Amino acid sequence: MTAPLIERTVFIVSDSTGITAETFSHSVLSQFEQINFQQIRIPFIDSAEKALEAANRINRCAQEQGQPPLVFSTLVEPEISLPIRESNCTFLDLFGTFVQHIEIALGMKSSHTVGRSHMGGKSKQYNSRIEAINFSLAHDDGQFIHGLKQADVILVGVSRCGKTPTSLYLAMQYAIKAANFPLIPEDFDRGSLPATLAPFRQKLFGLSIQAARLAEVRHERRPNSEYASIKQCRHEIAAAERLMRMENIPWLSTTTRSIEEISTKVLEEVGLNRRTY
């Protein structure tokens, strides 16, 4: 008989959106599969008053549940973080844990600026991400081929193998201008890449997928069609992988990989894993 999952509450407290702390907490808490974590995000804690309200909320939770919740915090102002740090919780200070050591290593103090990691429209990095998202949307599924010269990477593969979500993730997370281009039966019959892609061979990265999974995804889009049949999926995948090997295009299967893993591999293989902050 399977033991019931243990329930624990987790608060994500941030002076900005809380995305950084939430992402980190997911990675850490995924190591504890026997516990069901209920996450509560409390963003935009940028004043002592808001911090006190958040601390009271955490204390009420601890009292009601009979145990202190976990708190992942990216608060940078000591005066703001203090009420939460002193509340009835297990306080995990994501920035403070590292900033002090970096200050020592660099021989200088950090800015301790509220919301520094999400500066919105004021940030060059933010504007670059918006530009990359617009580029990826405009160059989805082989659209607007005249802009491929500006692409950082061009993803190729059969329809519904994961090109679009990977392109958008690269744009949103890394400001990578990612286009994607479908490989179709005409390409397989010809036995070569589309002429449109030939000048950009060094930017190409291929995605593939297991036939059963592809058929499942395609059935959601076009149920009981030839397009979604396992026979058609097997044919297209085999032909696409053969073409990618022949053209010496690096590629991987998306079947068992998360979008984060796929994107990281793309960055590594195409040489885009260096970023400036």
C-alpha beads as a LAMMPS data file, in Angstrom:
LAMMPS data file: protein, C-alpha beads

277 atoms
276 bonds

1 atom types
1 bond types

-500.0 500.0 xlo xhi
-500.0 500.0 ylo yhi
-500.0 500.0 zlo zhi

Masses

1 110.0

Atoms # bond

1 1 1 0.000 0.000 0.000
2 1 1 1.390 3.393 -1.009
3 1 1 1.944 5.796 1.857
4 1 1 -0.024 9.053 1.577
5 1 1 1.936 12.117 0.527
6 1 1 3.018 14.531 3.225
7 1 1 1.567 18.028 2.786
8 1 1 3.802 21.093 3.253
9 1 1 3.250 24.743 2.410
10 1 1 5.905 26.771 0.615
11 1 1 5.895 30.555 0.298
12 1 1 7.715 32.312 -2.540
13 1 1 8.457 35.861 -1.355
14 1 1 10.017 38.444 -3.644
15 1 1 10.362 42.178 -4.161
16 1 1 9.562 41.561 -7.835
17 1 1 7.670 38.840 -9.711
18 1 1 8.957 35.861 -7.700
19 1 1 9.819 33.915 -10.839
20 1 1 13.479 33.491 -9.882
21 1 1 12.667 32.102 -6.446
22 1 1 9.861 29.933 -7.803
23 1 1 12.087 28.395 -10.463
24 1 1 14.805 27.645 -7.912
25 1 1 12.297 26.185 -5.456
26 1 1 10.914 23.833 -8.114
27 1 1 14.397 22.473 -8.787
28 1 1 15.141 21.920 -5.087
29 1 1 11.767 20.586 -3.997
30 1 1 11.569 18.124 -6.889
31 1 1 14.134 16.069 -4.938
32 1 1 11.472 15.285 -2.311
33 1 1 8.949 13.194 -4.214
34 1 1 7.226 11.901 -1.078
35 1 1 5.991 15.377 -0.176
36 1 1 3.184 17.335 -1.832
37 1 1 4.249 20.990 -1.727
38 1 1 1.544 23.646 -1.908
39 1 1 3.213 26.802 -3.226
40 1 1 1.979 30.312 -2.476
41 1 1 3.650 33.197 -4.292
42 1 1 3.790 36.610 -2.599
43 1 1 5.326 39.031 -5.117
44 1 1 6.164 42.748 -5.024
45 1 1 7.104 42.954 -1.346
46 1 1 8.862 46.307 -1.663
47 1 1 8.019 48.003 1.632
48 1 1 8.182 47.256 5.362
49 1 1 4.375 47.348 5.537
50 1 1 3.987 44.699 2.862
51 1 1 6.692 42.600 4.504
52 1 1 4.836 42.695 7.827
53 1 1 1.601 41.600 6.115
54 1 1 3.457 38.708 4.475
55 1 1 5.029 37.726 7.817
56 1 1 1.603 37.688 9.476
57 1 1 0.286 35.480 6.690
58 1 1 3.186 33.066 7.162
59 1 1 2.634 32.986 10.937
60 1 1 -1.081 32.231 10.479
61 1 1 -0.189 29.364 8.156
62 1 1 2.258 27.944 10.700
63 1 1 -0.353 28.164 13.451
64 1 1 -3.135 26.580 11.384
65 1 1 -0.994 23.725 10.097
66 1 1 0.994 23.138 13.264
67 1 1 4.339 23.379 11.494
68 1 1 6.449 26.186 10.009
69 1 1 6.223 26.585 6.227
70 1 1 9.236 26.850 3.961
71 1 1 9.966 30.340 2.626
72 1 1 12.090 30.929 -0.476
73 1 1 13.038 34.603 -0.563
74 1 1 14.792 36.886 -3.042
75 1 1 14.326 40.006 -0.924
76 1 1 17.480 42.122 -1.025
77 1 1 16.732 44.920 1.470
78 1 1 17.578 43.733 5.021
79 1 1 14.922 45.984 6.583
80 1 1 12.234 44.482 4.358
81 1 1 13.327 40.874 4.743
82 1 1 13.692 41.050 8.551
83 1 1 9.978 40.575 9.512
84 1 1 9.745 37.538 7.233
85 1 1 13.078 36.151 8.405
86 1 1 11.842 36.370 12.002
87 1 1 8.445 34.798 11.279
88 1 1 7.664 31.189 12.170
89 1 1 9.196 29.588 9.071
90 1 1 12.239 27.931 7.563
91 1 1 13.718 30.942 5.786
92 1 1 15.805 30.332 2.652
93 1 1 17.562 33.511 1.523
94 1 1 18.500 32.892 -2.108
95 1 1 20.281 36.193 -2.731
96 1 1 21.850 36.704 0.698
97 1 1 23.372 33.231 0.617
98 1 1 25.438 34.128 -2.431
99 1 1 25.775 37.917 -2.542
100 1 1 27.982 38.146 0.556
101 1 1 30.506 35.683 -0.879
102 1 1 30.507 37.485 -4.244
103 1 1 31.038 40.842 -2.548
104 1 1 34.126 39.414 -0.840
105 1 1 35.403 37.882 -4.077
106 1 1 34.924 41.107 -6.059
107 1 1 35.995 43.446 -3.312
108 1 1 32.885 45.604 -3.622
109 1 1 29.369 45.936 -2.284
110 1 1 26.315 44.998 -4.319
111 1 1 23.701 47.637 -5.158
112 1 1 20.983 45.949 -3.023
113 1 1 18.453 47.396 -5.470
114 1 1 14.857 46.196 -5.135
115 1 1 13.688 44.347 -8.253
116 1 1 17.131 44.561 -9.849
117 1 1 16.765 41.211 -11.644
118 1 1 13.529 42.356 -13.351
119 1 1 14.072 45.949 -14.461
120 1 1 11.390 45.834 -17.132
121 1 1 11.537 48.288 -20.011
122 1 1 14.578 50.023 -18.512
123 1 1 16.767 46.978 -19.087
124 1 1 18.748 46.314 -22.255
125 1 1 18.389 42.583 -21.583
126 1 1 14.615 42.946 -21.311
127 1 1 14.377 44.794 -24.612
128 1 1 16.559 42.143 -26.235
129 1 1 14.179 39.440 -25.016
130 1 1 11.153 41.267 -26.433
131 1 1 12.927 41.676 -29.759
132 1 1 13.835 37.980 -29.787
133 1 1 10.242 36.937 -28.984
134 1 1 8.903 39.058 -31.845
135 1 1 11.523 37.560 -34.161
136 1 1 10.665 33.978 -33.183
137 1 1 6.933 34.570 -33.654
138 1 1 7.533 36.116 -37.079
139 1 1 9.789 33.225 -38.131
140 1 1 7.675 30.360 -36.832
141 1 1 7.095 27.373 -39.089
142 1 1 9.055 28.764 -42.056
143 1 1 7.347 32.170 -42.127
144 1 1 9.138 35.307 -43.335
145 1 1 12.182 33.487 -44.730
146 1 1 13.908 36.735 -45.745
147 1 1 14.838 37.421 -42.109
148 1 1 16.792 34.214 -41.485
149 1 1 20.103 36.058 -41.788
150 1 1 19.394 37.680 -38.407
151 1 1 18.623 34.354 -36.691
152 1 1 20.943 33.078 -33.960
153 1 1 19.716 29.525 -34.551
154 1 1 17.285 27.825 -36.936
155 1 1 15.508 24.724 -35.641
156 1 1 14.514 22.103 -38.203
157 1 1 12.455 18.941 -37.901
158 1 1 9.143 17.350 -38.781
159 1 1 5.857 19.019 -37.903
160 1 1 4.913 18.929 -34.177
161 1 1 8.280 17.738 -32.852
162 1 1 8.708 20.713 -30.501
163 1 1 10.283 23.421 -32.648
164 1 1 7.879 26.255 -31.775
165 1 1 7.905 25.938 -27.949
166 1 1 11.693 25.567 -27.981
167 1 1 12.069 28.671 -30.158
168 1 1 9.885 30.731 -27.839
169 1 1 11.616 29.470 -24.707
170 1 1 15.018 30.401 -26.147
171 1 1 13.684 33.861 -26.953
172 1 1 11.988 34.491 -23.618
173 1 1 14.678 33.023 -21.401
174 1 1 17.878 33.835 -23.280
175 1 1 16.997 36.550 -25.834
176 1 1 17.979 34.137 -28.612
177 1 1 16.536 34.918 -32.050
178 1 1 15.348 31.422 -32.917
179 1 1 13.594 30.668 -36.197
180 1 1 12.135 27.272 -36.965
181 1 1 11.585 25.556 -40.289
182 1 1 9.611 22.363 -40.964
183 1 1 11.080 19.465 -42.913
184 1 1 8.367 18.109 -45.236
185 1 1 7.975 15.106 -47.571
186 1 1 9.138 17.163 -50.569
187 1 1 12.480 17.685 -48.835
188 1 1 12.807 13.958 -48.215
189 1 1 11.963 13.095 -51.830
190 1 1 14.556 15.602 -53.039
191 1 1 17.100 14.313 -50.533
192 1 1 18.434 17.728 -49.573
193 1 1 17.687 20.763 -47.447
194 1 1 15.352 23.450 -48.792
195 1 1 17.345 25.970 -50.826
196 1 1 16.204 28.648 -48.355
197 1 1 18.232 27.026 -45.565
198 1 1 21.392 26.196 -47.490
199 1 1 23.174 29.533 -46.805
200 1 1 22.591 29.142 -43.059
201 1 1 23.847 25.590 -42.525
202 1 1 26.000 26.580 -39.516
203 1 1 22.923 27.917 -37.707
204 1 1 20.847 24.752 -38.084
205 1 1 19.917 22.439 -35.236
206 1 1 17.568 19.495 -35.671
207 1 1 14.825 18.169 -33.400
208 1 1 13.357 14.693 -33.672
209 1 1 10.853 12.633 -31.651
210 1 1 9.694 9.053 -31.216
211 1 1 6.990 8.022 -33.667
212 1 1 4.450 6.978 -31.018
213 1 1 4.719 10.316 -29.254
214 1 1 4.509 12.245 -32.528
215 1 1 1.387 10.335 -33.526
216 1 1 -0.167 11.157 -30.157
217 1 1 0.572 14.874 -30.552
218 1 1 -0.671 14.970 -34.143
219 1 1 -3.893 13.132 -33.250
220 1 1 -4.740 16.022 -30.920
221 1 1 -4.491 18.382 -33.880
222 1 1 -5.946 16.214 -36.673
223 1 1 -7.655 13.116 -35.221
224 1 1 -7.661 9.947 -37.346
225 1 1 -5.826 11.597 -40.248
226 1 1 -3.057 10.225 -42.440
227 1 1 -0.921 13.047 -41.051
228 1 1 -1.276 11.561 -37.554
229 1 1 -0.963 7.872 -38.487
230 1 1 1.879 5.931 -36.912
231 1 1 3.007 4.825 -40.376
232 1 1 3.317 8.408 -41.630
233 1 1 5.061 9.492 -38.435
234 1 1 7.615 6.689 -38.702
235 1 1 8.291 7.520 -42.334
236 1 1 8.792 11.243 -41.728
237 1 1 10.987 10.773 -38.665
238 1 1 13.246 8.234 -40.363
239 1 1 13.573 10.452 -43.439
240 1 1 14.239 13.580 -41.393
241 1 1 16.914 11.905 -39.276
242 1 1 18.541 10.477 -42.405
243 1 1 18.581 13.937 -43.996
244 1 1 20.047 15.540 -40.872
245 1 1 22.812 12.933 -40.703
246 1 1 23.563 13.371 -44.392
247 1 1 23.720 17.170 -44.023
248 1 1 25.775 16.870 -40.829
249 1 1 23.216 18.784 -38.770
250 1 1 23.426 18.244 -34.982
251 1 1 20.122 16.999 -33.589
252 1 1 18.446 15.380 -30.614
253 1 1 15.190 13.671 -29.718
254 1 1 12.699 15.727 -27.729
255 1 1 10.658 12.724 -26.557
256 1 1 11.918 12.420 -22.974
257 1 1 13.523 15.843 -22.557
258 1 1 12.065 18.949 -20.961
259 1 1 12.058 22.188 -22.898
260 1 1 14.780 23.443 -20.554
261 1 1 17.013 20.482 -21.418
262 1 1 16.371 20.865 -25.146
263 1 1 17.158 24.577 -25.060
264 1 1 20.347 24.070 -23.060
265 1 1 21.551 21.479 -25.543
266 1 1 20.784 23.814 -28.457
267 1 1 22.748 26.641 -26.832
268 1 1 25.698 24.336 -26.209
269 1 1 25.804 22.779 -29.669
270 1 1 25.372 26.027 -31.602
271 1 1 27.830 27.902 -29.396
272 1 1 25.349 30.363 -27.885
273 1 1 25.932 29.509 -24.226
274 1 1 27.907 32.656 -23.408
275 1 1 25.795 35.508 -22.080
276 1 1 26.557 39.044 -20.929
277 1 1 24.773 40.361 -17.815

Bonds

1 1 1 2
2 1 2 3
3 1 3 4
4 1 4 5
5 1 5 6
6 1 6 7
7 1 7 8
8 1 8 9
9 1 9 10
10 1 10 11
11 1 11 12
12 1 12 13
13 1 13 14
14 1 14 15
15 1 15 16
16 1 16 17
17 1 17 18
18 1 18 19
19 1 19 20
20 1 20 21
21 1 21 22
22 1 22 23
23 1 23 24
24 1 24 25
25 1 25 26
26 1 26 27
27 1 27 28
28 1 28 29
29 1 29 30
30 1 30 31
31 1 31 32
32 1 32 33
33 1 33 34
34 1 34 35
35 1 35 36
36 1 36 37
37 1 37 38
38 1 38 39
39 1 39 40
40 1 40 41
41 1 41 42
42 1 42 43
43 1 43 44
44 1 44 45
45 1 45 46
46 1 46 47
47 1 47 48
48 1 48 49
49 1 49 50
50 1 50 51
51 1 51 52
52 1 52 53
53 1 53 54
54 1 54 55
55 1 55 56
56 1 56 57
57 1 57 58
58 1 58 59
59 1 59 60
60 1 60 61
61 1 61 62
62 1 62 63
63 1 63 64
64 1 64 65
65 1 65 66
66 1 66 67
67 1 67 68
68 1 68 69
69 1 69 70
70 1 70 71
71 1 71 72
72 1 72 73
73 1 73 74
74 1 74 75
75 1 75 76
76 1 76 77
77 1 77 78
78 1 78 79
79 1 79 80
80 1 80 81
81 1 81 82
82 1 82 83
83 1 83 84
84 1 84 85
85 1 85 86
86 1 86 87
87 1 87 88
88 1 88 89
89 1 89 90
90 1 90 91
91 1 91 92
92 1 92 93
93 1 93 94
94 1 94 95
95 1 95 96
96 1 96 97
97 1 97 98
98 1 98 99
99 1 99 100
100 1 100 101
101 1 101 102
102 1 102 103
103 1 103 104
104 1 104 105
105 1 105 106
106 1 106 107
107 1 107 108
108 1 108 109
109 1 109 110
110 1 110 111
111 1 111 112
112 1 112 113
113 1 113 114
114 1 114 115
115 1 115 116
116 1 116 117
117 1 117 118
118 1 118 119
119 1 119 120
120 1 120 121
121 1 121 122
122 1 122 123
123 1 123 124
124 1 124 125
125 1 125 126
126 1 126 127
127 1 127 128
128 1 128 129
129 1 129 130
130 1 130 131
131 1 131 132
132 1 132 133
133 1 133 134
134 1 134 135
135 1 135 136
136 1 136 137
137 1 137 138
138 1 138 139
139 1 139 140
140 1 140 141
141 1 141 142
142 1 142 143
143 1 143 144
144 1 144 145
145 1 145 146
146 1 146 147
147 1 147 148
148 1 148 149
149 1 149 150
150 1 150 151
151 1 151 152
152 1 152 153
153 1 153 154
154 1 154 155
155 1 155 156
156 1 156 157
157 1 157 158
158 1 158 159
159 1 159 160
160 1 160 161
161 1 161 162
162 1 162 163
163 1 163 164
164 1 164 165
165 1 165 166
166 1 166 167
167 1 167 168
168 1 168 169
169 1 169 170
170 1 170 171
171 1 171 172
172 1 172 173
173 1 173 174
174 1 174 175
175 1 175 176
176 1 176 177
177 1 177 178
178 1 178 179
179 1 179 180
180 1 180 181
181 1 181 182
182 1 182 183
183 1 183 184
184 1 184 185
185 1 185 186
186 1 186 187
187 1 187 188
188 1 188 189
189 1 189 190
190 1 190 191
191 1 191 192
192 1 192 193
193 1 193 194
194 1 194 195
195 1 195 196
196 1 196 197
197 1 197 198
198 1 198 199
199 1 199 200
200 1 200 201
201 1 201 202
202 1 202 203
203 1 203 204
204 1 204 205
205 1 205 206
206 1 206 207
207 1 207 208
208 1 208 209
209 1 209 210
210 1 210 211
211 1 211 212
212 1 212 213
213 1 213 214
214 1 214 215
215 1 215 216
216 1 216 217
217 1 217 218
218 1 218 219
219 1 219 220
220 1 220 221
221 1 221 222
222 1 222 223
223 1 223 224
224 1 224 225
225 1 225 226
226 1 226 227
227 1 227 228
228 1 228 229
229 1 229 230
230 1 230 231
231 1 231 232
232 1 232 233
233 1 233 234
234 1 234 235
235 1 235 236
236 1 236 237
237 1 237 238
238 1 238 239
239 1 239 240
240 1 240 241
241 1 241 242
242 1 242 243
243 1 243 244
244 1 244 245
245 1 245 246
246 1 246 247
247 1 247 248
248 1 248 249
249 1 249 250
250 1 250 251
251 1 251 252
252 1 252 253
253 1 253 254
254 1 254 255
255 1 255 256
256 1 256 257
257 1 257 258
258 1 258 259
259 1 259 260
260 1 260 261
261 1 261 262
262 1 262 263
263 1 263 264
264 1 264 265
265 1 265 266
266 1 266 267
267 1 267 268
268 1 268 269
269 1 269 270
270 1 270 271
271 1 271 272
272 1 272 273
273 1 273 274
274 1 274 275
275 1 275 276
276 1 276 277
